[in-house]
Amino acid sequence: MKKYWIYCVVGIVLVILSIRLGEVIMQEKVQEIGPVSAEELSLAYEEDRAAANAKYRGKVFVVSGNFGEVGKYPIDGKPNIWLRGEHTPICYIFEKGNSIIQVEKGKQVQIKGRCNGLVAFGFVIEFEDCKIH
């Protein structure tokens, strides 16, 4: 009976430690990085996808660039903004109900969100949970 309680206590301690370790890993992954230009980001993905994913994917940061167009995400209808440049286009998905400020095409804008890396068969860099910064 004594062994049973010892195993229970050790098991609970291990569960608590693994939860804490997971929280630390997630905090490191979601750690913000400095602002990046849309051109810099798209060029990084064009030149070396693996290196760009290691640097940007899963991270929250601000991207600045020239406003392209507003649309709706085809899968769930969430509003999105496109920043266009000379390289890979970037799509920013906002939560439903989030009002997107109307900006003139070509105007400079900063958007903060979580980078999902390349999607749509590698043609688009996608961000989620975005806000105009």
C-alpha positions in Angstrom: 0.0 0.0 0.0 2.9 2.4 0.8 4.4 1.7 -2.7 1.1 2.6 -4.3 1.1 6.1 -2.7 4.7 6.7 -3.5 4.0 5.8 -7.2 1.0 8.2 -7.1 3.0 11.0 -5.7 5.9 10.5 -8.2 3.3 10.3 -11.1 1.7 13.5 -10.0 5.0 15.3 -9.8 6.0 14.0 -13.3 2.7 15.3 -14.7 3.2 18.7 -13.1 6.8 18.9 -14.4 5.8 17.9 -18.0 3.0 20.5 -18.0 5.4 23.2 -16.8 8.0 22.1 -19.4 5.3 22.3 -22.2 4.4 25.9 -21.0 8.1 26.9 -21.2 8.5 25.5 -24.7 5.3 27.2 -25.9 6.4 30.5 -24.4 9.7 30.2 -26.3 7.9 29.4 -29.6 5.4 32.3 -29.3 8.1 34.7 -28.3 7.8 37.8 -30.5 10.5 38.9 -32.9 11.2 42.3 -34.3 9.3 44.0 -37.1 10.0 42.6 -40.6 9.2 44.2 -44.0 6.9 42.3 -46.3 9.6 42.3 -48.9 12.2 40.9 -46.5 9.8 38.1 -45.4 8.8 37.1 -48.8 12.3 37.1 -50.1 13.4 34.9 -47.2 10.8 32.3 -48.1 11.7 32.5 -51.8 15.4 32.0 -51.2 15.4 29.3 -48.5 12.0 27.9 -47.3 13.5 25.7 -44.5 15.6 28.6 -43.0 12.6 31.0 -43.2 10.3 28.4 -41.5 12.9 28.0 -38.7 13.1 31.7 -38.2 9.4 32.8 -38.7 6.9 29.9 -38.6 4.9 29.7 -35.4 6.1 33.1 -34.2 4.1 36.3 -33.6 5.5 39.5 -35.1 4.7 42.7 -37.0 5.1 42.9 -40.8 5.0 46.2 -42.6 4.3 46.6 -46.3 2.1 48.1 -48.9 -1.6 47.4 -48.6 -2.9 45.2 -51.4 -6.5 44.2 -51.1 -9.2 43.0 -48.7 -11.0 39.7 -49.2 -12.5 36.7 -47.4 -10.8 33.4 -46.6 -12.5 30.8 -48.9 -12.6 28.1 -46.2 -14.4 29.9 -43.4 -15.2 33.4 -44.6 -12.8 35.2 -42.2 -11.7 38.6 -43.5 -8.2 38.8 -44.8 -5.7 41.4 -46.1 -3.1 40.8 -48.8 0.2 42.6 -48.9 1.8 42.4 -52.3 5.3 42.9 -53.4 7.8 41.7 -55.9 8.0 38.3 -54.3 5.7 35.8 -52.5 2.3 37.4 -51.5 1.4 37.4 -47.9 -2.1 36.8 -46.5 -3.3 38.0 -43.1 -6.4 36.3 -41.7 -8.4 38.2 -39.1 -11.0 36.7 -36.7 -14.6 37.0 -37.8 -16.2 40.2 -36.6 -12.8 41.9 -36.4 -13.2 45.2 -38.2 -10.5 45.8 -40.8 -9.7 49.4 -41.2 -10.2 50.4 -44.8 -6.8 51.5 -46.2 -6.1 52.7 -49.7 -4.3 50.3 -51.9 -0.6 51.0 -51.9 -0.5 52.7 -48.5 2.0 51.5 -45.9 0.4 49.3 -43.2 1.7 47.2 -40.2 0.0 44.0 -39.3 0.7 41.8 -36.3 -0.1 38.0 -36.4 1.2 34.5 -36.1 3.1 33.2 -39.1 2.0 29.8 -40.5 4.6 29.7 -43.2 3.9 28.8 -46.8 0.4 27.4 -47.6 -1.6 27.0 -50.9 1.0 24.6 -52.4 3.8 27.0 -51.3 2.5 30.1 -53.1 1.3 32.2 -50.1 2.8 33.1 -46.7 -0.1 32.9 -44.3 -0.6 34.7 -40.9 -3.5 34.1 -38.4 -5.0 36.0 -35.5 -4.0 39.3 -37.1 -4.5 42.8 -35.9 -3.6 46.1 -37.7 -0.8 47.4 -35.6 
